[in-house]
Amino acid sequence: MKESFKILHLSAAKDWGGGENHLLNLVTHNIAGTTDQHIVLCLKNSSFHKRLKQTKINIHTVSMLHQLSLNYVFRIIYLSKRYKIDLIHIHDTTALTLAVMATKITDLPKFIFSKKSSYLIKNRKRTLHKYNHPNIAKILCVSEKTLEICKISIEDHSKLIRVYHGTNPEKLEKRDYFNIRKEKALSQNDILIGNIANHWRSKNLDTFLKCANEVVNVRGLKNYQFIQIGQHTKYTPDLLKSLKSLDLKKNVHFLGEIDEASGLIPQFDISLVTSQSEGLPQFIYESFYHKVPVVSTNVGGIPEIIDHGVNGMLSNPYEPQSLADNLIALSRDKVLMEKFTERSHKKLIENFTSTKMAEQTLAVYKNVLYGKD
């Protein structure tokens, strides 16, 4: 017998990032034998809304002038009643705040909350109240590291479940509409070091620049070209100042936000992650799929998917010299690069697809609703 239930997904994100990609992968999964329905509430005209409009997902939008928007609160209540929602799956902290506000007005279905980063939960009364709210049935932690961090602030540890995010291989196509070498007049002898990340503090792109400086200026390897793709933010002006002061304009290229940027990963020789804090970046999964080797910092859940020297190379955060060592050594060992990419691709397909993620999330839904997996 097919089981069917209705899930209301809440997103209050203005931009497109890994968390929104996770939500999209989750609600577009295809698991045999299920007829569950997904309804998404998001911000009107946000980057996420624009992406969702390209799908057949049941989308509802709301305008938010500030983070404590009563418009959003009342829309949660309205949609819950209209669709007879069984569970509310919350995907960011702002949406969690608004859902908790809605419980002050009326009874709501139980909550599932996805903790997608390894940031510590702030030790403030209101923050701890919302994370420990009785309506939260389960907290899905993106990694074991995230789960351990949550234990510090979450009173009921039985609510914590590790569910790795997944990527959808069917969507990860190589794209040739933008040729990086041609656009930036780079030669075939240049080594392309790529990074895809929005310009947020957690991504620590200052270390990306310092690593490039170590390779290009300190060690004199002028054929290394550093490609950075991602949405510009309030942190971008400082990055551009550093780019100029380090005299890296010929070797570091900020390309801004590019649609379907993951399709450009095959043009990289090595993918570089310099984050100071992470859950599990989609960029690493996408590099695994496209068989591009990864050099990364060892933050958040990254060491759970990259085993140093086995399927990638890891350094501590804020250590550009170490990252440079790994980049140079790996780029000079084609045999090791091939071993890394084959192992990583296999690991992705076996463990980190959106179908795997959806199956595990579905099991949590069933457990909360029916007391079974």
C-alpha positions, -999 to +999 in steps of 0.1 A: +000+000+000+013+034-009+016+059+019+010+095+011+016+126+032+019+163+027+050+183+036+052+220+038+088+232+033+097+266+047+125+287+032+132+324+041+164+326+021+169+355-002+198+340-021+206+308-038+231+285-021+239+250-009+209+249+015+185+259-013+200+234-036+194+207-009+158+217-006+153+216-044+170+182-047+148+169-018+114+179-033+123+168-068+133+133-058+117+103-073+113+073-050+093+043-062+062+036-042+057+070-027+031+096-034+040+122-009+033+158-018+056+188-013+045+224-010+072+251-007+068+285+009+096+309-001+103+346-005+087+363-035+112+372-063+141+357-043+168+338-062+153+306-048+119+315-061+132+322-096+148+287-096+117+270-083+096+286-111+114+265-136+100+233-119+066+218-114+068+222-076+037+236-058+052+270-048+037+297-026+054+330-021+053+359+004+069+393+006+091+400+037+101+435+047+119+423+078+129+390+094+099+390+118+073+391+091+038+385+101+029+380+064+051+349+065+037+337+098+001+339+087+009+322+053+023+292+073-009+289+091-030+294+060-011+268+040-011+243+069-049+244+070-056+246+033-035+216+024-040+197+057-003+195+061+011+165+080+046+178+087+064+212+083+101+209+072+121+240+080+152+248+061+168+279+077+169+297+110+148+326+099+120+303+088+124+285+122+118+317+140+087+325+120+073+290+124+078+292+162+060+326+161+031+309+143+027+283+171+018+312+194-013+318+173-025+282+165-016+246+167+006+234+139+019+200+126+052+188+140+084+203+127+114+188+110+144+212+110+174+208+088+207+221+104+229+227+073+259+243+089+285+236+115+280+269+133+275+267+170+240+276+181+242+309+200+239+306+237+210+331+240+177+325+257+155+331+226+178+312+203+179+281+226+141+283+230+134+280+193+159+252+187+144+233+217+108+241+208+085+212+216+071+213+180+104+202+167+103+164+163+136+158+146+167+179+137+184+166+105+221+173+108+241+175+076+271+158+091+284+140+122+303+171+130+271+192+129+253+166+151+281+168+177+279+206+178+241+205+182+244+183+212+259+213+231+226+232+228+199+207+221+185+192+253+169+161+238+197+144+219+172+118+205+159+144+182+192+146+164+197+125+132+225+127+107+213+128+072+240+137+046+229+160+018+230+145-017+233+158-052+213+148-082+236+133-109+209+136-135+212+174-133+250+176-133+257+181-170+289+194-185+281+228-200+301+244-228+282+277-231+310+295-213+346+286-220+368+299-192+401+296-211+387+314-241+369+341-221+400+349-200+425+343-228+442+315-209+465+289-226+461+252-225+493+251-204+477+271-177+465+251-146+429+261-136+422+261-099+385+265-094+362+275-066+324+280-066+310+298-036+290+329-028+310+356-011+301+349+025+324+349+056+321+312+060+337+306+026+369+325+037+378+336+002+405+358+018+424+325+022+417+317-014+435+349-024+464+342+000+468+307-014+469+321-049+495+347-037+516+319-023+515+299-055+518+327-080+540+354-063+559+336-035+567+305-055+566+321-089+542+297-106+526+321-131+508+293-150+484+287-122+451+305-128+425+308-099+389+309-110+362+320-085+325+318-093+298+330-070+274+358-060+290+390-049+280+403-015+290+430+011+323+411+015+333+415-022+348+450-021+374+439+005+382+409-016+387+431-047+410+454-027+431+424-016+432+412-052+447+445-062+471+449-033+485+413-039+490+421-076+470+390-086+447+405-113+464+384-140+460+352-121+428+354-101+395+358-119+362+366-100+335+357-126+305+365-104+273+345-103+268+321-133+237+300-138+243+263-136+279+269-126+284+233-116+285+225-154+318+244-156+336+223-131+350+199-158+370+229-170+389+230-137+421+210-132+416+211-094+387+223-072+398+244-042+378+249-010+391+274+016+361+276+039+365+283+076+331+268+084+309+243+064+282+218+066+289+198+034+294+219+003+276+209-029+307+221-048+327+191-034+299+167-044+297+182-079+335+180-083+333+143-073+308+137-100+327+155-127+359+137-117+378+168-107+402+163-077+396+184-046+419+202-023+401+216+008+402+227+043+392+201+069+362+220+084+327+208+092+317+176+076+343+177+049+366+151+066+337+127+066+337+126+027+373+133+020+400+111+034+433+129+032+456+112+007+430+087-003+404+106-023+415+143-018+438+165+002+430+184+033+446+213+052+437+232+083+417+265+078+436+297+075+468+279+062+473+291+026+509+277+025+496+242+033+468+246+007+494+257-018+516+227-010+487+204-017+477+221-049+512+220-064+519+185-053+486+172-067+488+191-100+522+174-106+510+138-099+485+128-127+483+092-114+473+104-080+447+128-095+431+100-114+430+077-083+414+105-063+387+112-088+378+076-094+375+069-057+355+101-051+331+095-080+324+060-067+319+073-031+294+099-044+273+075-064+272+049-036+265+073-007+257+109-015+229+111-042+197+130-038+178+097-039+198+084-009+191+116+009+154+116+001+150+079+012+166+087+046+145+119+050+114+099+041+122+074+068+124+102+093+090+115+081+075+081+086+091+076+120+076+110+132+042+104+117+037+066+122+064+056+146+082+034+120+110+036+095 
